[in-house]
Amino acid sequence: MKILVTGANGQLGSEIRKRSARFPGLEFVFTDINELDITNFEAVDTFCKQEKPDFLVNCAAYTAVDVAETDEELAELLNTKVPAYLGRIGKQHNCKVIHISTDYVFDGANCQPYVETDLVDPDSVYGKTKLNGEIALLKEDASAIIIRTSWLYSAYGNNFVKTMIRLGLERDELKVVYDQVGTPTYAGDLASAILTIISKTAADEHCWKAGIYHYSNEGVCSWYDFAKAIHEMYGISCNVHPIGTDEYPTPAKRPAYTVLNKSKIKRIFGIDIPYWRDSLQGCIQELKNL
């Protein structure tokens, strides 16, 4: 079985690459912009004709949430049009597609964890383009799994964990919002879940169940709680103050509550999901060792 991974230099792609050696029965082709321009349908088509992948894992996305408010064209290209391209490619080449989406497809008005069938109503350009990407991919009628995740972080790239460590070491105090609640997701855990789905399908094709799934780590916290935990585990003594969203205006509106219900992905694929603090501890240790 051959797996094509796009956006391979990002957080999730890097974590998949790191774990790929644990799956010797699978062959991986890792690509980023230098190897394959996924906005070029003909280039992707030609590449897939040559490589003949059995799975296509799309880790590429436009994730600059605030910048997207004024850069809608590029956000739409990467988050909406590309998933449609990849769905078309998947159907043409009999290739199963795994695409990553976001909790920001929800407006945050729920008071209990979101299930996959809950009403979607994004408030930001980022969320809208990601939702439209889900819809566009499904319209292509490819054999596709869409995984919505939240608050992704790792030792790679730019993310909240690395920002909080940097700012905590630079400053005596910080202000972080306490009224936006969700769950951090360690990209390494999501990578392991994706590889589990692929390896189980490679062993038995009947294990593959196309559709939309939710994945984040277990548990619930606010951004404030998350920041406090990061500093505690790293050994940073910065004074972190909780503030309301109204005290920290941003170009893009953030949902107040996006805890995801993971029952479906656990039930169908038998995936064990770690608690967010346990995974954060592992990532902090990794960052300390860099």
C-alpha positions as CSV (number, residue, x, y, z in Angstrom):
1,M,0.0,0.0,0.0
2,K,1.3,3.4,-1.0
3,I,0.4,6.6,0.9
4,L,0.8,10.1,-0.6
5,V,1.0,12.8,2.0
6,T,0.6,16.4,1.0
7,G,1.6,19.3,3.2
8,A,4.3,17.0,4.6
9,N,6.4,19.7,6.1
10,G,3.6,21.1,8.3
11,Q,2.8,20.0,11.9
12,L,0.7,17.0,11.0
13,G,2.7,15.9,8.0
14,S,5.9,16.0,10.0
15,E,4.4,13.9,12.7
16,I,3.1,11.3,10.1
17,R,6.6,11.2,8.7
18,K,8.2,10.7,12.1
19,R,5.8,7.7,12.8
20,S,5.9,6.2,9.3
21,A,8.8,3.9,10.2
22,R,6.5,2.1,12.6
23,F,4.5,0.8,9.6
24,P,7.0,-1.1,7.5
25,G,4.2,-2.6,5.4
26,L,3.3,0.8,4.1
27,E,5.1,2.9,1.5
28,F,5.0,6.7,1.9
29,V,5.5,9.5,-0.5
30,F,5.9,12.8,1.3
31,T,5.3,16.0,-0.7
32,D,5.1,19.7,0.0
33,I,5.1,22.7,-2.3
34,N,8.6,22.0,-3.6
35,E,7.7,18.4,-4.7
36,L,4.0,18.9,-5.7
37,D,1.8,22.0,-6.2
38,I,-1.6,20.8,-5.0
39,T,-3.3,23.9,-6.4
40,N,-2.4,22.6,-9.9
41,F,-4.9,19.9,-10.8
42,E,-3.0,18.7,-13.8
43,A,0.3,18.4,-11.8
44,V,-1.5,16.3,-9.1
45,D,-3.2,14.2,-11.8
46,T,0.2,13.5,-13.5
47,F,1.9,12.8,-10.1
48,C,-0.8,10.3,-9.1
49,K,-0.7,8.5,-12.5
50,Q,3.1,8.0,-11.9
51,E,3.0,7.1,-8.2
52,K,-0.4,5.3,-8.1
53,P,-1.1,5.9,-4.4
54,D,-3.7,3.9,-2.6
55,F,-4.3,6.6,0.0
56,L,-4.0,10.4,-0.2
57,V,-3.6,12.2,3.1
58,N,-4.1,16.0,2.7
59,C,-2.3,17.8,5.5
60,A,-2.1,21.1,3.6
61,A,-4.3,24.0,4.5
62,Y,-4.5,27.8,4.9
63,T,-4.5,28.1,8.7
64,A,-3.8,31.8,9.4
65,V,-7.2,32.4,10.9
66,D,-7.0,36.2,11.2
67,V,-5.1,36.9,8.0
68,A,-7.8,34.9,6.1
69,E,-10.3,37.7,6.8
70,T,-8.4,39.8,4.2
71,D,-6.9,37.0,2.2
72,E,-10.0,35.2,1.3
73,E,-8.9,34.2,-2.3
74,L,-5.9,32.2,-1.1
75,A,-7.8,30.7,1.8
76,E,-10.5,29.6,-0.6
77,L,-8.0,28.1,-3.0
78,L,-6.2,26.0,-0.4
79,N,-9.2,25.2,1.9
80,T,-12.0,24.8,-0.7
81,K,-10.8,24.3,-4.2
82,V,-7.9,21.9,-3.3
83,P,-10.0,19.4,-1.4
84,A,-12.3,19.3,-4.5
85,Y,-9.3,18.7,-6.7
86,L,-8.1,15.9,-4.5
87,G,-11.5,14.3,-4.3
88,R,-11.6,14.3,-8.1
89,I,-8.2,12.8,-8.2
90,G,-9.1,10.2,-5.6
91,K,-12.1,9.1,-7.6
92,Q,-10.3,9.0,-10.9
93,H,-7.3,7.0,-9.5
94,N,-9.3,4.8,-7.1
95,C,-7.4,6.4,-4.2
96,K,-8.9,6.8,-0.7
97,V,-8.7,10.3,0.6
98,I,-8.2,11.5,4.2
99,H,-8.7,15.2,4.6
100,I,-8.3,17.4,7.7
101,S,-10.9,19.9,8.7
102,T,-11.5,22.1,11.8
103,D,-13.7,22.7,14.8
104,Y,-14.2,26.3,13.4
105,V,-16.9,25.0,11.1
106,F,-19.1,25.4,14.2
107,D,-20.3,28.7,15.7
108,G,-19.6,27.7,19.3
109,A,-23.2,28.1,20.5
110,N,-23.4,24.5,21.8
111,C,-23.2,23.7,25.5
112,Q,-22.3,20.0,25.0
113,P,-19.6,18.4,22.8
114,Y,-20.3,18.6,19.0
115,V,-21.1,15.4,17.1
116,E,-20.5,15.1,13.4
117,T,-24.1,15.7,12.5
118,D,-24.6,18.9,14.4
119,L,-25.4,22.1,12.6
120,V,-22.4,23.8,11.0
121,D,-22.4,27.6,10.9
122,P,-18.9,29.1,10.8
123,D,-18.3,32.7,11.8
124,S,-14.9,33.3,10.1
125,V,-13.5,33.2,6.6
126,Y,-11.2,30.4,7.7
127,G,-14.1,28.4,9.0
128,K,-16.3,29.0,6.0
129,T,-13.6,28.0,3.5
130,K,-12.8,24.8,5.5
131,L,-16.5,23.9,5.6
132,N,-16.9,24.6,1.9
133,G,-13.8,22.3,1.4
134,E,-15.7,19.5,3.2
135,I,-18.7,20.0,1.0
136,A,-16.7,20.3,-2.2
137,L,-14.8,17.0,-1.4
138,L,-18.0,15.1,-0.6
139,K,-19.6,16.4,-3.9
140,E,-16.8,14.7,-5.8
141,D,-18.1,11.3,-4.5
142,A,-14.6,10.1,-3.7
143,S,-14.1,7.5,-1.0
144,A,-13.1,10.0,1.6
145,I,-12.7,10.5,5.4
146,I,-12.8,14.0,6.7
147,I,-11.4,14.5,10.2
148,R,-12.3,17.6,12.1
149,T,-9.7,18.5,14.7
150,S,-9.0,21.4,17.1
151,W,-6.2,23.5,18.6
152,L,-3.5,21.6,16.9
153,Y,0.1,21.8,18.2
154,S,3.4,19.9,18.0
155,A,7.2,20.5,18.2
156,Y,7.0,21.5,14.6
157,G,6.0,24.8,12.9
158,N,4.2,27.7,14.6
159,N,1.5,27.0,17.2
160,F,0.1,28.1,20.6
161,V,2.4,25.9,22.7
162,K,5.6,27.3,21.1
163,T,4.2,30.9,21.3
164,M,3.3,30.6,24.9
165,I,6.8,29.2,25.7
166,R,8.5,32.0,23.8
167,L,6.4,34.8,25.3
168,G,6.6,33.3,28.8
169,L,10.3,33.3,28.7
170,E,10.4,36.9,27.3
171,R,7.8,38.6,29.5
172,D,6.8,38.8,33.2
173,E,3.1,38.6,32.5
174,L,0.6,37.6,29.7
175,K,-3.1,37.9,29.1
176,V,-4.9,34.9,27.7
177,V,-8.6,34.5,27.0
178,Y,-10.5,32.3,29.4
179,D,-14.0,32.2,27.7
180,Q,-13.1,30.2,24.6
181,V,-13.3,26.5,25.5
182,G,-12.2,23.5,23.5
183,T,-9.6,20.8,23.5
184,P,-5.9,20.9,22.5
185,T,-4.8,18.2,20.0
186,Y,-1.3,16.9,19.8
187,A,-0.5,16.5,16.1
188,G,1.4,13.3,17.0
189,D,-1.7,11.7,18.4
190,L,-3.8,12.7,15.3
191,A,-1.0,11.3,13.1
192,S,-1.1,8.0,14.9
193,A,-4.9,7.9,14.5
194,I,-4.6,8.5,10.8
195,L,-2.0,5.8,10.4
196,T,-4.1,3.4,12.4
197,I,-7.0,3.9,10.1
198,I,-4.8,3.3,7.1
199,S,-3.0,0.2,8.5
200,K,-6.4,-1.3,9.5
201,T,-7.8,-0.7,6.0
202,A,-4.6,-2.1,4.4
203,A,-5.1,-5.3,6.4
204,D,-8.9,-5.4,5.7
205,E,-10.6,-3.0,3.2
206,H,-13.9,-3.5,5.0
207,C,-12.5,-1.5,7.9
208,W,-12.6,1.6,5.8
209,K,-15.8,3.7,6.6
210,A,-16.0,6.9,4.6
211,G,-17.5,10.0,6.2
212,I,-16.9,12.8,8.7
213,Y,-15.2,12.2,12.0
214,H,-14.1,14.2,15.0
215,Y,-10.7,13.9,16.7
216,S,-9.0,15.9,19.4
217,N,-7.4,14.8,22.7
218,E,-9.6,13.9,25.6
219,G,-10.7,16.5,28.1
220,V,-11.7,20.2,28.1
221,C,-9.9,23.5,28.8
222,S,-9.8,27.2,27.9
223,W,-6.9,28.9,26.2
224,Y,-6.1,30.3,29.6
225,D,-6.0,26.8,31.2
226,F,-3.9,25.6,28.2
227,A,-1.4,28.5,28.7
228,K,-1.1,27.8,32.4
229,A,-0.4,24.1,31.8
230,I,2.2,24.9,29.2
231,H,4.1,27.2,31.6
232,E,3.7,24.8,34.5
233,M,5.1,21.8,32.5
234,Y,8.0,23.9,31.0
235,G,8.9,25.5,34.3
236,I,8.1,29.1,33.4
237,S,7.1,31.5,36.1
238,C,5.3,34.1,34.0
239,N,2.1,35.6,35.5
240,V,-0.8,34.7,33.2
241,H,-4.0,36.7,33.6
242,P,-7.4,35.5,32.3
243,I,-9.2,38.0,30.1
244,G,-12.5,37.9,28.2
245,T,-12.7,37.6,24.4
246,D,-14.1,41.2,24.3
247,E,-10.8,42.4,25.8
248,Y,-8.8,40.7,23.1
249,P,-10.4,41.7,19.8
250,T,-9.2,39.8,16.7
251,P,-10.1,40.2,12.9
252,A,-11.7,36.8,12.9
253,K,-14.5,35.8,15.4
254,R,-13.6,32.7,17.4
255,P,-16.2,30.2,18.5
256,A,-16.7,30.2,22.3
257,Y,-17.2,26.4,22.7
258,T,-15.9,23.7,20.3
259,V,-15.4,20.6,22.3
260,L,-15.7,17.7,19.9
261,N,-17.4,14.4,20.6
262,K,-15.0,11.6,19.5
263,S,-17.3,8.6,20.1
264,K,-17.7,7.8,16.4
265,I,-14.0,7.6,15.5
266,K,-13.3,5.5,18.7
267,R,-16.1,3.1,18.0
268,I,-15.6,2.6,14.3
269,F,-11.8,2.4,14.2
270,G,-11.0,1.3,17.8
271,I,-8.8,4.3,18.4
272,D,-7.6,5.1,22.0
273,I,-7.3,8.8,22.5
274,P,-5.0,10.3,25.2
275,Y,-5.8,13.0,27.7
276,W,-4.7,16.4,26.6
277,R,-2.4,17.1,29.6
278,D,-0.6,13.8,29.1
279,S,0.1,14.5,25.4
280,L,1.1,18.1,26.2
281,Q,3.6,16.8,28.8
282,G,5.2,14.6,26.1
283,C,5.4,17.4,23.6
284,I,7.0,19.8,26.2
285,Q,9.6,17.2,26.9
286,E,10.3,16.9,23.2
287,L,10.7,20.7,22.9
288,K,13.1,20.7,25.9
289,N,15.2,18.1,24.2
290,L,15.5,20.0,20.9
